Amino acid sequence: MDNISHKALRLLQNIFSLKEINRLILPLNNEYKPDEEYSYFSTEDYYPIIYEESVSLIIEIAVLMRREAEQLDKYKESLNAKVKYSNVSKDVENKKDISFLNTLSKIVHSDDILLEVKDEHGNIGYSYELDRNCYFTGFALCKGTDKNNSPQTIKIDIKRFCINVFMFKADRCDMM
């Protein structure tokens, strides 16, 4: 498995495993245990690490895929034509779809990326401070400015984003 696909798989693992991990770890936090034992089961430490790693993976994947897109441009090919989902994000304000290639650019030039989380009561937030017993929904907010220096926020579908990475890399492997 190539580097980009590996990162996309790790991102999906982070996003979809947290709910199950919380289900297993949180009861352990309520049990009596000596202070020096089982400290690695603390969700207070685990959750921020997974959150930050996931944001880093989104940025890394975007940078690597932009490099791939630049290589395709040399051969007059479009990255958007080589992926399954041409649109993987939406502008939050005007609900306009944004292409995969433009999404990569917006991620790379963003000021902040926040993962969408949902708690056990169904409340949605964009930070791990919402509740330690929450889980990722599979979406992320990417905040930055557009070419006119106006604030812009897009909502990225992480599942579609990663599927596009897998499909593109699979297509590239077939061609070699």
N, C-alpha and C positions, 0 to 999 in steps of 0.2 A: 504494500500500500504506500502510495506516495505521501509526501509531507502535508500537502494541502488537504487531501482526503482524510488523513489521520487527524488533523486538527478539527475538521468538520465533524468527524465521528466523536471526538472527545467533547466538542461543544454540545452535541445532541445528548451524549451520556450525562453531562452535567445538568442539562435542562430537565431531562425526563427521569433522572434517578433521584432527585432531591426529595420528592414526595415519599418515596419508598424508604429512603435513608432516614428521613424524619420519623416515619412510623416505627422504625426499629430503634433509633437512638433516643428519642424523647422519653420513652418509659425508663430507660437506663438512668437518665438524669434525675428521676424521681426516687430511685432506690437509694438506700443507704450504702455508702461505700467509703472506705478510707480516702483521705485527701490525695494521697500519693498514687492510688490505683485508678485505673481507667480514665485518666485525665484526657486521653485522646478521644473519648466519646463525647466530648463537650460540643454541642451544636453551636455555642457561641463562637467557637474557633472555626468550626467547619464551614458554616454558612457564608461568612465573608470571603473565605478563601475561594470557594466554588464560584461565588458571584464575581469576584475580581478576575479569576481565571477565565470565566466565560466571556467577560467583556474584552479581555486581552485576546482571546481566540477570535472573536468577531473582527477585531482590528487586524490581527495577523492574516486571517483569511482574506480580508478585503485587500490588503496590500499585495499579497501573493497573486490573487486573481487579477488585480489591476496590471501586474507585470505580464501575466498570461495574455490579457487583452491587448497590451502594447505589442506583444509578439504577433498576435493575429492581425493587427493593423498593418504590419509590414507586408502581409500577404493579401491585403484588402478583404479580410474576413471580419465578421462581427461576432463579438462574444455573445450578444443577445440571441443570435441565430443558432448557437451551439448549446443552449441550455433548455431545460424543460419548461420552466416558468419565466416568461419574459418580464413579468412584474412581480417583485417580491416585497414591495413596500408601498405605502401610501403617504401622501402629504397629510398631516393631521388637520390642517386648517381647511384646505379646499377639497380634500378627499380624492385628489388626483393620483392615479397610479404612477409609479416611478419604475423605470426599467432596471434590470439587474445591474447593468454597467453604471448607470447614474447612482444607484444605491451604493455601489462600491465606492464611488467618488465621495458621496455624502458621508459615508462611514469614515473614510480616511481623513476628511477635512472637518470632522465634527468636533465640537467642544466637549460634549458629554454624551455618554451612552448609558442608558438605564434599562435594566431588565424588568419586564413586567412580572409581578408576583401576585398571587392570590392567596388569601388566608383561608382558614377552615370555615369562615362565615361568608365567604364569597366576595369579600372586599378586595378591590384591585388597587395596587400601589406600584411604585417604581423605585423601590429601594429595599434592601434587606432589613431596614429598620422597621418595616411594617409590622412584622410578627415573625418570631423565630420558627413558628410552625407553619410557615407558608411555603409555597412551591412556585416554580417558574411556570408561566403559561405558554411559553414558546414565542413570545413577542418581545421586541425591544424598542425603546424610544431613542432616537438619535437626534440630538439638538446641535444646531450650528447656525450659520448664516448663509444666505444665498449670494449670488453674484452682486446683488445690489446692497449688500450688507443688511438685509432685512432678516430678522430671526425666522428660522425655519425648523420645523420638527417633523420627522418622518417616523412611521411605525413600521418596523421590519418584521416579517414573518420568518423566524429563524428556521423552521422546518423547510420551507421552500428555498430559503437561502442555501442551506446545506445540501438539499437535493440537487440544486443547480451545480454546486461544486462537484458532487459525485458524478452527475451526468456529463459534465464538461470533461472531467478527468477520464471517465470511461471512454468517451469519444476520442480523446487524445491518445489513449492507449491503443485503441483499435486502429488508429491511423499509423502508428509506428510499426 
